[in-house]
Amino acid sequence: MDWDKMYSVRVQVILLFLVLPFVRPISGDAQTPFEILLQDKHISQASLRDWSDSTYIKIAQPSCAYINITGIDDLPRRKNKQLTAWMDIYDGLGNFFRKRAYISAQGNSSLGFVKRNFKADFSASESETPTFAIGDWVDQDVFHFKAYYIDFFRGVGCVAYQLFHQTQADRGPMWGRAIHSSANPLARCYPDGFPCLVYINGEFYGIYTWQLKKDRNNMNQQKDVTEHIHLDGNFEDRLFWGNYLDWTQFEIRNPKGLYCMDGQPYDGDNPQELMDETSDFYDLPEDSERVKAAKERSASVKRYIKAFSKFSRDLAALERTGATAEVIRAEMQQRFDIPSLIDYVCFSYYVNNYDGFWKNWQWFTYDGTKWFVAPYDLDCTFGNHASGNFIIPPEWNYEWGNYSFISSRAPIDYLRKYYWEDLKERYAELRMSGVFSTTNVKSLLKKWCNRIGQPSYNMEWQKWPDCKCIGQTICNETWTTSDDWSGYSKLPDYNDSTTYLAGDKCKAAERIWTATTETRGVRPYAQLGYTDSLERVFEWVNRRTELIDLLFDFEAPLHIAGNHISPTAPHVIYNMSGQRLRHLQKGINIVSGKKILIK
């Protein structure tokens, strides 16, 4: 199947197809769309291995699974609402199981989309829970099912996880560099996923990804070990790395059984400051030995986290004493697993994981002192934006400085300052190996799309026709927009009460808008959207590779795997503030598909 041509169709073609009825021939006794699907896939119940009565289910990772959920009318809209359902699961490899699951909404900002993520907590009975061993994943009984509503490919985050898996593969598992016993060799410390088609009561609901969640088993941590700390949340300079530690902005996922300053058990959904010896509830006469131990553990975990949050202040103090670079590097090595931090930075810059330097990164330690970092929630990569309104140009978040991953720069700034040559060396290794290349990304993404198949994508667009990734941006009649973001940060936000004259500019919905005539009270856009395709991603990665090569001073040999960069005349680009950056190669504006030459 030629995915390059398949996904280069324009929005007019997509919309034309959407209005056509999705008609499939019905044969035999099939009654529902799900039964028709099984029939089309030549899946016969009589020929399947049925794991429904098993409490340990071991299967290979499916290329694409087929799931029918019954017992509920729709997915829950709130995280605190849990529905009891049955899930009939066909792996497409000859295996079937029917299991009860407690289903709840999953995610944060994604809860605002019409197609929602959900979590499935499997349970065979009130007292028995099945365990799933899928492919090379750790054993689990709870999984996330991601909707990827803003993503044209319905799984670009999983493709990014695959790329990160390749990025750090030659170093061995992260936990292997820690003093850690009873390690599970399958623990990844980050998710993975495979596509599945989800039906509800026999009716098609959407393409999803069945994914590993942030589970302690996948981190190789134990819930009752004080030093096995896993943090998840918002880590910004002003909220964590600076002079103020806001305990409400991040969750302590491990260890478990902790207490807060007010004497209440720690709740990750409503995080509060951990208890220490200064709490009025720290040492109560009625406390059992178990509670006393939990409060002592809480105080110890708190000390570890506070020391972690102070690292930049400690290093700054060392710098003021005139400490050498070697001394600072040695101190950083005591506090960070440098290889994981280097790989994370190289990877995040390459895919433009802009969302991964404030909330979507995981920090964890096995001794309470040396901290590791790993990615999570990689839907905002390869140009995807969290709003789903537009594609981020490859030039965004390019240079070090104020317009490069603005939030939570503290660890990154020190890494840049004291490990710059190490970063360049590692990036060169990943480029020379072909891990960071258009060829590799193209292969990963095309394989993902082939696992889902064009007929399934057709059903997806019919089910969810309002997805912005198959739409377009339409300006209101007094406005126009372009794909040039120069000076974005200096422009005022659009205001209904402002009178705009012809040529006046403002920003709204992460775009720049120019008034074509005098206007007031008319919003710049009537509709937001864009037309995505495989070709768009490939051109985006090609351009991004060119940029990051320059950032890390990498000169690509002419014929390395996946280079795809031809020498052309230089031009000048600007960042979002309108500042001139440097001479680069001619490229392609990925939003419009037009060649650009910015002067």
C-alpha positions in Angstrom: 0.0 0.0 0.0 1.4 3.4 -1.0 0.8 5.5 2.1 2.6 8.5 0.6 0.0 8.8 -2.0 -2.9 7.7 0.2 -2.3 10.4 2.8 -1.4 13.2 0.4 -5.0 13.7 -0.6 -6.4 17.2 0.2 -9.1 18.0 2.5 -11.7 18.4 -0.3 -11.2 14.7 -1.2 -11.5 13.7 2.4 -14.7 15.7 3.0 -16.2 14.3 -0.2 -15.6 10.8 1.0 -17.1 11.6 4.4 -20.5 12.4 3.0 -20.7 9.0 1.4 -22.4 6.3 3.4 -20.1 3.6 4.7 -21.6 0.5 3.2 -20.3 -3.0 3.8 -22.0 -6.2 2.5 -23.6 -8.3 5.2 -23.4 -12.0 4.8 -24.3 -15.0 6.9 -25.8 -14.3 10.3 -23.7 -11.2 11.0 -25.9 -8.4 12.6 -23.6 -5.7 14.0 -20.7 -3.9 12.5 -18.4 -5.7 14.9 -19.6 -9.1 13.7 -19.1 -7.9 10.2 -15.5 -6.8 11.1 -14.8 -10.3 12.5 -16.2 -11.8 9.4 -14.1 -9.6 7.1 -11.0 -10.5 9.1 -11.9 -14.2 8.8 -12.0 -14.6 12.6 -14.1 -17.6 13.5 -14.9 -18.2 17.2 -14.6 -21.9 16.8 -11.0 -21.7 15.7 -9.8 -19.3 18.5 -7.9 -20.1 21.7 -10.2 -18.8 24.4 -8.5 -17.3 27.5 -11.7 -16.1 29.1 -11.3 -18.4 32.1 -7.6 -17.8 32.5 -6.1 -15.6 35.2 -2.8 -15.3 33.4 -3.0 -14.4 29.7 0.3 -14.5 27.7 0.1 -13.4 24.1 2.3 -11.8 21.5 1.8 -8.1 20.9 -1.0 -7.8 18.3 -0.5 -6.0 15.1 -4.0 -4.6 15.6 -6.6 -5.8 18.1 -10.4 -5.8 17.9 -12.4 -5.0 20.9 -16.2 -4.9 21.6 -17.3 -3.2 24.9 -20.7 -4.1 26.2 -22.7 -3.3 29.4 -22.3 0.5 28.9 -23.9 3.0 26.5 -20.9 5.3 26.2 -17.5 6.0 27.7 -17.5 8.0 31.0 -16.7 11.7 30.7 -15.2 12.1 34.2 -12.2 10.5 35.8 -14.0 9.9 39.0 -16.9 8.0 37.3 -16.3 4.3 36.9 -18.4 2.0 34.8 -18.5 -1.8 34.9 -18.3 -3.3 31.4 -17.4 -6.4 29.6 -14.6 -6.4 26.9 -14.5 -9.0 24.2 -11.0 -8.9 22.8 -9.6 -10.5 19.6 -5.9 -10.1 19.1 -6.0 -11.0 15.3 -3.5 -13.8 16.0 -5.9 -16.5 17.0 -6.6 -15.6 20.6 -9.8 -14.4 22.3 -10.8 -13.4 25.8 -13.8 -11.9 27.4 -13.1 -10.1 30.7 -14.9 -7.7 33.0 -13.3 -4.3 33.3 -13.9 -1.2 35.3 -13.8 1.7 32.8 -13.1 5.3 33.7 -12.0 8.4 31.7 -8.3 9.0 31.5 -6.1 12.0 30.8 -6.3 15.7 31.6 -6.6 18.2 28.7 -7.8 15.4 26.5 -11.0 15.1 28.5 -12.2 18.2 26.7 -12.2 16.4 23.3 -15.3 14.6 22.1 -13.4 11.4 21.7 -11.9 10.5 25.0 -9.2 8.3 26.4 -10.2 5.6 28.9 -8.6 3.3 31.4 -9.6 -0.4 31.7 -9.0 -2.0 35.1 -9.6 -5.7 34.4 -11.2 -8.0 37.0 -12.3 -11.6 36.5 -14.4 -11.5 39.7 -14.7 -9.6 43.0 -11.7 -11.4 44.4 -9.7 -12.3 41.3 -7.8 -10.1 38.9 -6.3 -11.4 35.6 -2.7 -10.6 34.6 -1.8 -9.9 31.0 1.7 -10.6 29.6 1.7 -9.0 26.2 4.7 -9.3 24.0 7.8 -7.9 25.8 5.8 -5.8 28.2 5.8 -6.2 32.0 2.8 -8.1 33.4 -0.2 -5.7 33.9 -3.9 -5.8 34.8 -4.7 -2.1 34.1 -4.1 -0.4 30.8 -4.7 2.9 29.1 -6.6 3.2 25.8 -5.6 6.5 24.0 -7.9 8.2 21.5 -5.2 10.5 19.9 -8.0 12.7 18.8 -5.7 15.6 17.6 -3.5 13.1 15.7 -4.2 12.3 12.1 -2.3 8.9 12.4 -4.1 7.9 15.7 -0.8 6.9 17.3 2.0 9.3 16.6 2.8 9.2 20.3 3.4 5.4 20.1 5.7 5.9 17.1 7.6 8.5 19.2 7.9 5.9 22.0 9.4 3.5 19.5 11.9 6.1 18.4 12.8 6.8 22.0 13.2 3.0 22.6 15.7 3.0 19.8 17.4 6.2 21.1 18.4 4.6 24.4 18.6 0.9 23.4 22.4 0.8 23.2 22.8 2.0 26.7 20.7 -0.8 28.3 17.7 -0.2 30.6 17.9 2.9 32.7 17.2 1.1 35.9 20.2 -1.1 35.1 22.5 1.8 36.0 21.0 2.0 39.5 21.7 -0.1 42.6 18.5 -2.1 42.3 17.7 -5.7 43.1 14.8 -7.9 41.9 14.8 -6.1 38.6 12.3 -7.1 35.9 14.2 -7.2 32.6 11.1 -6.2 30.7 10.6 -2.9 32.6 10.9 0.1 30.1 10.4 3.1 32.3 8.2 4.6 29.6 5.1 3.4 27.7 4.5 1.5 24.5 1.4 0.7 22.6 -0.3 -1.0 19.7 -3.4 -0.1 17.7 -6.9 -1.5 18.3 -10.3 -0.9 16.9 -12.9 -0.2 19.7 -16.6 -0.9 19.3 -19.3 -0.3 21.9 -22.3 -2.6 21.8 -21.2 -3.7 18.3 -21.0 -0.2 16.9 -17.7 1.2 15.8 -16.4 3.9 18.2 -12.9 4.6 17.0 -9.2 3.7 16.5 -7.4 3.6 19.9 -4.0 2.5 21.1 -3.7 -0.1 23.9 -0.9 1.3 26.1 1.2 0.7 29.1 0.5 3.2 31.8 2.7 4.8 34.5 2.9 1.7 36.6 5.6 0.9 39.2 6.3 -2.5 37.6 7.2 -0.8 34.4 9.5 1.5 36.4 11.0 -1.5 38.3 10.0 0.0 41.6 8.5 -1.4 44.7 5.7 0.4 46.5 7.1 0.1 50.0 10.8 1.1 49.3 11.4 4.7 50.5 14.0 5.4 47.9 11.9 4.2 45.0 10.4 7.6 44.2 8.5 8.4 41.0 7.3 11.9 40.3 4.8 13.0 37.7 3.4 16.4 37.0 4.3 20.1 36.5 8.0 20.8 36.9 8.5 24.5 36.1 11.3 26.8 37.3 8.9 28.8 39.4 7.0 25.8 40.8 9.7 23.3 41.5 13.3 24.2 40.6 13.2 27.7 42.0 12.8 29.1 45.5 9.3 27.7 45.8 8.2 24.1 45.8 4.5 23.8 45.0 3.4 20.3 46.2 0.0 20.6 44.5 1.6 20.7 41.0 3.0 17.2 40.9 2.1 13.7 42.0 4.2 11.2 44.0 3.3 8.0 42.2 5.7 5.9 44.3 6.2 4.9 47.1 2.7 4.3 48.4 1.0 4.8 51.8 2.3 8.3 52.4 0.8 11.0 54.7 0.4 14.8 54.3 1.1 17.6 56.7 -2.6 17.7 57.8 -2.4 14.1 58.8 -4.5 12.8 55.9 -3.3 10.0 53.6 -1.6 11.2 50.5 -3.9 11.3 47.4 -2.3 11.6 44.0 -5.4 13.0 42.5 -5.4 15.8 45.0 -1.7 16.2 45.9 -0.6 18.1 49.0 2.6 18.7 50.9 4.1 15.6 52.4 4.3 15.1 56.1 7.5 15.7 58.1 8.5 15.9 61.7 7.1 19.4 62.1 3.5 18.3 61.5 1.2 18.3 64.5 0.1 14.8 63.3 3.5 13.3 62.9 3.7 11.3 66.2 0.2 10.6 67.6 -0.2 8.2 70.6 -2.9 6.2 68.8 -0.7 5.6 65.7 -0.1 1.9 65.0 3.4 0.7 64.1 2.3 0.6 60.4 1.2 4.2 60.5 4.3 5.3 62.3 6.5 3.6 59.7 4.4 5.3 56.9 4.8 8.7 58.4 8.6 8.2 58.8 8.7 7.1 55.2 6.8 10.3 54.2 9.3 12.5 56.0 12.2 10.7 54.3 10.6 10.9 50.8 10.0 14.6 51.4 13.7 15.2 52.2 14.7 13.5 49.0 12.3 15.5 46.9 13.3 18.8 48.5 17.0 18.1 47.9 16.2 17.3 44.3 14.3 20.5 43.8 17.2 22.5 45.2 19.9 21.2 42.8 20.1 24.3 40.7 20.5 26.5 43.7 23.2 24.2 45.0 25.1 24.3 41.7 24.7 28.0 41.5 26.3 28.3 44.9 29.2 26.1 43.8 29.6 28.3 40.7 29.9 31.4 42.9 32.8 29.8 44.8 34.7 29.5 41.5 34.3 25.7 41.3 35.8 24.2 38.1 33.7 22.6 35.4 35.0 19.2 36.5 33.7 19.8 40.0 30.3 20.9 38.7 30.1 17.8 36.4 31.0 15.5 39.3 28.3 17.1 41.4 25.7 16.7 38.6 26.7 13.1 38.2 25.8 12.6 41.9 22.3 14.1 41.3 21.4 12.9 37.8 21.7 9.9 35.6 23.5 11.9 32.9 23.0 9.3 30.1 19.2 9.4 30.5 19.2 13.2 30.6 21.4 13.4 27.5 19.2 11.0 25.6 16.1 12.7 26.7 17.3 16.1 25.4 18.6 14.8 22.1 15.4 13.0 21.5 13.1 15.8 22.6 14.9 18.3 20.4 14.8 16.0 17.4 11.0 15.4 17.6 10.2 18.8 19.1 8.7 17.4 22.2 7.9 20.9 23.4 5.3 19.5 25.9 8.0 17.4 27.6 9.9 20.0 29.5 7.3 21.1 32.0 4.6 18.5 32.6 5.1 15.5 30.4 8.3 14.1 31.7 8.8 11.5 34.5 11.4 11.8 37.2 12.4 8.8 39.2 15.1 7.5 41.5 16.1 4.2 43.0 18.4 5.6 45.8 16.7 8.9 46.6 19.6 10.9 45.3 20.4 10.2 41.6 17.4 11.0 39.4 16.5 9.6 36.0 14.2 11.1 33.4 11.9 9.5 30.8 9.2 10.7 28.4 5.4 10.4 28.7 2.5 11.5 26.6 4.3 12.1 23.3 1.2 13.1 21.3 2.8 16.6 20.8 5.7 15.5 18.6 6.5 15.8 14.8 4.7 19.1 14.7 1.5 18.2 16.5 0.1 20.9 18.8 -1.9 20.2 21.9 -4.8 22.3 20.7 -5.1 20.3 17.5 -5.6 23.6 15.7 -2.4 23.7 13.6 1.0 22.1 12.8 4.0 23.5 14.6 6.7 24.6 12.1 10.0 22.7 12.4 11.7 26.0 13.2 9.8 26.3 16.5 11.9 25.6 19.7 15.0 25.5 17.7 17.7 27.6 19.4 18.8 27.5 23.0 17.4 30.5 24.9 14.2 32.2 25.6 12.3 30.6 22.8 13.5 27.0 23.3 11.3 25.0 25.7 10.6 28.0 27.9 9.3 26.1 30.9 11.5 24.1 33.3 14.8 24.8 31.8 16.9 24.3 35.0 18.3 20.8 34.4 18.6 21.5 30.7 20.5 24.7 31.1 23.1 23.0 33.4 23.4 20.1 31.0 23.9 22.5 28.1 26.5 24.4 30.0 28.6 21.5 31.3 27.8 18.6 29.0 27.6 20.4 25.6 30.3 18.3 24.0 28.7 15.1 25.3 25.3 16.2 23.8 26.9 16.8 20.5 28.7 13.5 20.6 25.6 11.6 21.5 23.5 13.3 18.8 26.2 12.4 16.2 26.0 8.8 17.3 22.2 8.7 16.8 22.5 10.4 13.4 25.2 8.2 12.2 23.4 5.0 13.3 20.3 6.1 11.4 18.1 6.3 14.5 17.6 10.0 13.9 16.8 10.1 10.2 13.9 10.7 8.0 14.2 7.2 6.7 13.8 5.7 10.1 10.9 7.9 11.1 9.2 7.3 7.8 9.6 3.5 8.3 8.1 3.6 11.8 5.2 5.8 10.9 4.3 3.9 7.7 4.4 0.6 9.6 2.0 2.0 12.2 -0.4 3.2 9.5 -0.3 -0.2 7.8 -1.2 -1.9 11.0 -4.4 0.1 11.2 -5.2 0.1 7.4 -7.0 2.5 5.2 -10.5 1.0 5.7 -10.2 1.6 9.5 -9.1 5.2 8.9 -12.1 5.6 6.6 -14.4 4.5 9.4 -12.6 6.8 11.9 -13.2 9.9 9.7 -16.8 9.0 9.3 -17.3 8.5 13.0 -15.3 11.7 14.0 -15.8 14.1 11.0 -15.0 17.2 13.0 -11.4 16.3 13.7 -9.3 19.3 12.9 -6.5 17.2 11.4 -8.8 16.5 8.4 -10.1 20.1 8.2 -8.7 23.5 7.3 -8.4 26.9 8.7 -11.0 29.4 7.4 -10.6 33.1 8.0 -13.5 35.4 8.5 -13.9 37.9 5.7 -12.1 40.8 7.3 -9.0 38.7 8.2 -6.2 36.7 6.6 -3.5 34.5 8.0 -0.2 32.9 6.8 2.3 30.3 7.9 4.8 32.9 9.0 5.1 33.2 12.8 7.7 35.9 12.9 7.3 38.2 15.8 4.4 36.1 17.3 5.4 36.7 21.0 5.4 40.5 20.6 1.9 40.7 19.1 -1.2 41.5 21.3 -3.9 38.9 21.7 -7.1 39.4 19.7 -9.7 41.5 21.5 -13.3 41.9 20.5 -13.4 45.5 21.7 -10.3 46.6 19.6 -10.8 48.3 16.3 -8.2 46.9 13.8 -7.2 48.8 10.7 -6.1 47.2 7.5 -2.6 45.6 8.1 -3.0 45.4 11.9 -1.9 42.1 13.3 -2.8 40.1 16.4 -2.5 36.6 17.7 -5.2 34.1 18.4 -5.4 30.3 18.6 -1.5 30.1 18.2 -1.6 31.9 14.8 -0.9 35.4 13.5 -3.8 37.2 11.9 -3.8 40.3 9.7 -6.8 42.6 9.2 -7.6 43.1 5.5 -9.9 46.1 6.3 -11.1 48.1 9.3 -12.9 45.6 11.6 -14.1 45.3 15.1 -15.8 42.5 17.0 -15.2 39.9 14.2 -13.1 37.0 15.3 -10.3 36.3 12.9 -11.3 32.7 12.1 -14.5 30.9 11.3 -12.9 27.5 11.6 -9.6 26.1 12.7 -7.9 23.0 11.3 -5.3 21.7 8.9 -4.8 18.8 6.4 -2.2 16.3 7.7 -0.5 13.6 5.7 2.5 11.3 5.8 4.2 13.5 3.3 3.8 16.5 5.7 5.5 14.6 8.5 8.4 13.4 6.3 9.1 16.9 5.0 8.8 18.2 8.6 11.3 15.6 9.9 13.6 16.4 7.0 13.6 20.1 7.8 13.9 19.4 11.6 16.9 17.2 11.0 18.5 19.9 9.1 18.0 22.4 11.9 19.1 20.1 14.8 22.2 19.1 12.8 23.1 22.8 12.9 22.2 23.1 16.6 24.6 20.3 17.5 27.2 21.2 14.9 26.8 17.9 13.1 27.9 17.7 9.5 26.2 14.8 7.9 28.2 12.7 5.4 26.6 12.7 2.0 25.3 9.2 2.1 24.4 8.3 5.7 21.1 6.4 6.2 18.1 8.7 5.9 20.0 11.9 5.4 17.8 13.2 2.6 19.3 16.7 2.7 20.6 18.2 -0.5 22.9 21.2 -0.5 21.0 24.3 -1.6 21.4 28.1 -1.3 21.2 29.4 2.2 18.5 31.6 3.6 17.7 33.3 6.9 15.0 32.3 9.4 13.6 34.1 12.4 12.3 32.8 15.7 8.9 33.7 17.2 10.2 37.0 18.6 11.3 38.1 15.2 15.0 37.7 16.0 17.3 36.7 13.2 18.8 33.3 13.9 21.3 32.2 11.3 21.8 31.1 7.7 20.1 27.8 6.9 19.2 25.7 3.9 16.1 26.3 1.9 13.2 24.2 3.1 9.5 23.6 2.7 6.8 25.1 4.8 5.1 22.0 6.0 1.7 23.6 6.8 1.2 24.9 3.2 3.6 22.5 1.4 5.2 25.5 -0.3 8.9 26.2 -0.7 10.1 29.1 1.4 12.9 31.6 1.2 12.7 34.0 4.1 14.8 37.1 3.6 
